[in-house]
Amino acid sequence: MLTRALNAYLSAFAGLNRNIWMLALVSFINRAGTMVFPFLAVYLTQELGFSKPQAALILTSFGAGAVFGTILGGRLSDKIGFYKVMFWSLFITGILFFFPATHQ
């Protein structure tokens, strides 16, 4: 029964393009990474010593930044093109990863 269901599932998606499979894999990895957020409040309070209101402010700031960043990214993509928006956002994010290391 289980093998028949698995075969039916695989045959339904067998004709998809390789790029679609890569996009699905990358999206899965991206979404799997978001599973850390429910545990981030615990880590911030128990391991790093933040108070509960501070941890709530950090998580709320992240959520607000995600919402407004999505809106801004969409408008910029419409105005200047998605490639430039993706390139510069990834480039700037890469540079910003070095700043926490300067405060250690």
C-alpha positions in Angstrom: 0.0 0.0 0.0 2.7 2.4 1.0 4.9 1.6 -2.1 1.9 2.1 -4.4 1.2 5.5 -2.9 4.9 6.5 -3.2 5.0 5.3 -6.8 1.9 7.3 -7.6 3.4 10.4 -6.0 6.7 10.1 -7.8 5.0 9.4 -11.2 2.9 12.6 -10.8 6.1 14.7 -10.5 8.4 12.7 -12.8 8.0 14.9 -15.9 9.0 18.1 -14.1 12.0 20.1 -15.3 15.3 19.9 -13.4 15.1 23.6 -12.6 11.8 23.0 -10.9 13.2 20.2 -8.8 16.2 22.5 -7.8 13.8 25.3 -6.9 11.7 22.8 -4.8 14.9 21.6 -3.0 16.2 25.0 -2.3 12.7 26.1 -1.0 12.6 23.1 1.2 16.0 23.9 2.7 15.0 27.5 3.2 11.8 26.6 5.0 13.5 23.9 7.1 15.8 26.7 8.3 12.9 28.6 9.7 12.2 25.8 12.2 14.8 27.4 14.4 12.7 30.4 15.2 10.4 28.8 17.8 13.6 27.8 19.7 15.3 31.2 19.3 13.4 32.7 22.2 14.5 29.9 24.4 18.1 30.3 23.3 18.0 34.1 23.8 16.6 33.9 27.3 18.3 30.8 28.7 21.7 30.8 27.0 22.4 34.4 26.2 20.7 35.9 29.2 18.2 38.2 27.5 15.0 39.0 29.4 11.7 37.7 27.9 10.6 41.2 26.8 14.0 41.7 25.0 13.7 38.3 23.3 10.1 39.2 22.2 11.4 42.6 20.8 14.1 40.8 18.9 11.7 38.3 17.4 9.1 41.0 16.6 11.7 43.1 14.9 12.7 40.2 12.8 9.1 39.6 11.8 8.5 43.2 11.0 11.7 43.4 9.0 10.6 40.4 7.0 7.2 41.9 6.2 8.6 45.3 5.2 11.6 43.8 3.4 9.3 41.7 1.3 7.2 44.7 0.4 10.3 46.8 -0.4 11.9 44.0 -2.3 8.8 43.5 -4.5 8.5 47.2 -5.3 12.2 47.4 -6.1 12.0 44.3 -8.3 9.2 45.9 -10.2 11.1 49.1 -10.6 14.7 48.0 -11.4 14.4 44.3 -12.0 14.7 41.2 -9.9 18.3 40.3 -10.8 19.7 43.6 -9.5 17.6 43.3 -6.3 18.8 39.8 -5.6 22.4 40.6 -6.4 22.7 43.6 -4.2 20.7 42.2 -1.3 22.9 39.1 -1.3 26.0 41.1 -1.7 25.1 43.5 1.2 24.0 40.6 3.4 27.4 38.9 2.7 29.2 42.0 3.8 27.1 42.4 6.9 27.9 38.9 8.1 31.5 40.1 8.8 30.4 42.9 11.3 29.4 40.6 14.2 32.9 39.1 14.1 34.4 42.6 14.7 32.7 42.8 18.1 34.0 39.5 19.5 
